[in-house]
Amino acid sequence: MQCGQFLHSATRRDFLRNSACGFGQVALAAMAGQKAFAESTATGGALFPKAPHLAARAKRVIFLFMWGGPSHVDLFDPKPRLNQESGKTLAGKDVGSDRETMGELIGSPFRFSQHGESGMWISELFPHLSQHADKLCVINSMHTEGRAHGEALLRLHTGQANLVRPSVGAWVSYGLGSENENLPAFITISPPRGHGGVQNYGCAFLPAVHQATAIGSAELPIAEAKVSNLANDRWNPKLQKSQLELIQSINQKHLNQAGADQRIEGLIASYELAYHMQSTMPQVMSLNDESKSTLDMYGVGSEPTDNFGRQCLLARKFAESGVRYIQVSTNYTWDHHQQVEKGHIAESAKVDQPIAALLEDLDRRGLLEDTLVLWGAEFGRTPTVERGDGRGHHPDAFTMWMAGGGVRAGLTWGTTDDFGYYPVDNPVHMHDLHATLLYALGLHHERLTYRHAGRDFRLTDVYGNIVHELLA
């Protein structure tokens, strides 16, 4: 029976019976327990908590994305020889390249010093973060493919750039579900609109419920951001519930006719989630329940930290509320092809205090031990000069760091050559990072697969090695 036929031919009694049955079946599925949902056969079970493959170190991830590509040699990977030979031409043989020359070197204008018991090297640009050096696990030997932002962003967020693939957060949502039935498993705060746009937080061929719920965009101040279509001012909750019951009864009939179909199940779960989000999401997004001392700690209400401080505080609230994967993004402001010194001073000042506050806040609330915080970008910057006083894109070597969630605190992993051009010890590819992140969550990247178009897909494709040394 088609939707229009049902609406015009059904009696009032039929309508009530079918509506009640549809909504009742959704509720029944919710009560059926984790077993049915783990088997992916129950209606609306896509977001119910699922058992991990392995013993999990972390329950959730907060990814702090620095859009544009910060310079590793100015922040976490000091290079004395780079400074000594600034202005000279870098010979390819000095970094193991077949090229005769690599360009003119430009030293870092920033001082580095060691911090914490670990003696971790951190630039003067991060004075607040430096106080948490012994919480960090810094990877200085990251490398990837893609010299353009679009390709590199897709590789960072989805593992591939040549096909539309699910994002990391969507895979985590698919693998673990949500800890809160009233909130999505995957939320992205101020996501980038460019360089892949929605693909960076999309679900591709996974059920629709695993796509991120986006709050605002990178270009919009987070204080003005809202979740699209969250509120309905035209109809009251009672009428909306009746609508949901009708829609779900039709969807359920479709599912019964089709048999097991995760696409339909994902649609049913999405409708159910959207209804419940109306009451829960505004409460979590409000900062009115936070103390003045907490707001001050994050830099909320002060410049230049207000915007990123609000984002980080929201990330903590969502983590506390059971969201599995939360991404926080800066605007496209780290791409310093010119004025790398001025640019890095400005951007570091925006994020340093809020990031340090997030680590402190998670720690004192007992959340850091099972929350994996990841910091980084699509690539780093060249040790050679561009446009007089800038640095170019550099996927061949860059820095990312992790904290909490069972990582080895106080560890600096991997080294680059004397100029920060290539990794020379313990290189970590983007696929390796993804495999390790999933492993910390108790998910083995080779077992987390989804059947699509006749083959099993996974985040790491046919690549990736778990870097066990990064985990405690």
Helices and strands as residue ranges (DSSP letters): H 3-9, H 12-31, H 34-38, G 45-47, E 60-65, H 72-75, H 80-84, E 89-91, G 92-95, E 101-104, E 112-115, E 120-123, H 127-130, G 133-135, E 136-143, H 149-158, H 168-176, E 186-189, G 197-201, G 208-210, E 213-215, G 222-224, H 237-258, H 262-285, H 292-298, H 306-320, E 325-329, H 340-364, G 368-370, E 371-376, E 380-386, E 390-394, E 398-404, E 411-413, E 415-416, E 423-425, E 428-429, H 430-440, E 450-452, E 455-457, G 468-470
